[in-house]
Amino acid sequence: MALEILQREDLSLYVVAGVPKRFKKDLCELVKMEAKANGSAILVDNENTEWILAKLRATTRRSHEKTPASAALWRAFRALSAARYHLQDPEAKVQVQELREEVERLWAAASPQHGSSA
């Protein structure tokens, strides 16, 4: 079912926060009603959610919130998120996750969004 959804041309992606677990059922019913039984909704797993959010954060940050150092660290964070998603080896995933967390700490220290600069 998920593959069929992703192959559609009328696909939309929404990010929703702060809803209870039963929200997915309610959302699926709403989508089917609004789309006249031709729509579907899927819940993205945690790894894909992290990758999507990293991409959204990168595109929604304004230029004054970026320094060359924080921008480079943000690109590294996004690349490590993608690598972690694609890796099959559990040990490699753990190593990449540790690297990603370290890069995230460095980015937070270098980002004007967090009150310091590099």
C-alpha positions as CSV (number, residue, x, y, z in Angstrom):
1,M,0.0,0.0,0.0
2,A,2.8,2.5,0.9
3,L,4.5,2.0,-2.5
4,E,1.3,2.7,-4.3
5,I,0.9,6.0,-2.4
6,L,4.5,7.1,-3.2
7,Q,4.0,6.5,-6.9
8,R,1.0,8.9,-7.1
9,E,1.4,12.3,-8.8
10,D,-1.0,14.0,-6.3
11,L,1.1,13.2,-3.2
12,S,1.3,15.8,-0.4
13,L,3.4,15.7,2.7
14,Y,2.3,17.2,6.0
15,V,4.2,17.4,9.3
16,V,1.9,17.2,12.3
17,A,3.0,17.5,16.0
18,G,1.3,17.1,19.3
19,V,-1.4,14.7,18.3
20,P,-2.4,11.5,20.1
21,K,-1.7,8.0,18.6
22,R,-5.3,7.6,17.6
23,F,-4.9,10.6,15.2
24,K,-3.6,8.3,12.4
25,K,-7.0,6.5,12.3
26,D,-8.9,9.8,12.3
27,L,-6.6,11.2,9.7
28,C,-7.1,8.2,7.4
29,E,-10.8,8.5,7.7
30,L,-10.7,12.2,6.9
31,V,-8.4,11.7,3.9
32,K,-10.7,8.9,2.5
33,M,-13.7,11.2,3.0
34,E,-12.1,14.2,1.4
35,A,-10.6,12.3,-1.5
36,K,-13.8,10.4,-2.1
37,A,-12.3,7.0,-1.1
38,N,-9.3,7.5,-3.4
39,G,-6.8,8.9,-0.8
40,S,-4.5,7.2,1.7
41,A,-2.3,8.2,4.6
42,I,0.8,6.5,6.0
43,L,2.8,7.2,9.1
44,V,6.5,7.6,8.4
45,D,9.0,5.6,10.5
46,N,11.4,7.3,12.9
47,E,14.5,7.1,10.6
48,N,12.6,8.7,7.7
49,T,11.0,11.2,10.0
50,E,14.5,12.4,11.1
51,W,15.7,12.6,7.5
52,I,12.6,14.6,6.4
53,L,12.8,16.9,9.4
54,A,16.5,17.5,8.7
55,K,15.7,18.5,5.1
56,L,12.8,20.8,6.2
57,R,14.9,22.5,8.9
58,A,17.6,23.1,6.3
59,T,15.2,24.7,3.8
60,T,13.3,26.8,6.4
61,R,16.3,28.4,8.1
62,R,16.8,32.0,7.0
63,S,20.2,33.1,5.8
64,H,20.8,35.2,8.9
65,E,20.6,32.0,10.9
66,K,23.5,30.5,9.1
67,T,27.2,31.0,9.3
68,P,29.6,29.2,6.9
69,A,30.5,26.9,9.7
70,S,27.0,26.2,10.8
71,A,25.9,25.7,7.2
72,A,28.7,23.2,6.6
73,L,27.9,21.3,9.8
74,W,24.2,21.2,8.9
75,R,25.1,19.7,5.5
76,A,27.2,17.1,7.3
77,F,24.3,16.3,9.7
78,R,21.9,15.8,6.8
79,A,24.4,13.6,4.9
80,L,24.9,11.4,8.0
81,S,21.2,11.2,8.5
82,A,20.8,9.9,4.9
83,A,23.8,7.5,5.3
84,R,22.3,6.1,8.5
85,Y,19.0,5.5,6.7
86,H,20.6,3.7,3.8
87,L,23.1,1.6,5.8
88,Q,22.2,-2.1,6.4
89,D,25.0,-3.0,8.9
90,P,23.8,-2.4,12.5
91,E,27.3,-1.6,13.7
92,A,27.9,1.0,11.0
93,K,24.5,2.5,11.8
94,V,25.5,3.0,15.4
95,Q,28.8,4.6,14.4
96,V,27.1,6.9,12.0
97,Q,24.5,7.8,14.7
98,E,27.3,8.7,17.1
99,L,29.0,10.9,14.4
100,R,25.7,12.5,13.6
101,E,25.1,13.4,17.3
102,E,28.6,14.9,17.6
103,V,28.0,16.9,14.4
104,E,24.7,18.1,15.9
105,R,26.4,19.3,19.1
106,L,29.0,21.1,17.0
107,W,26.3,22.7,14.9
108,A,24.4,23.9,18.0
109,A,27.6,25.5,19.3
110,A,28.3,27.2,15.9
111,S,24.8,28.2,15.0
112,P,23.6,31.8,15.5
113,Q,20.2,30.2,16.1
114,H,21.6,29.0,19.5
115,G,23.3,32.2,20.5
116,S,26.9,31.5,19.7
117,S,29.0,31.8,16.5
118,A,32.0,30.2,15.0
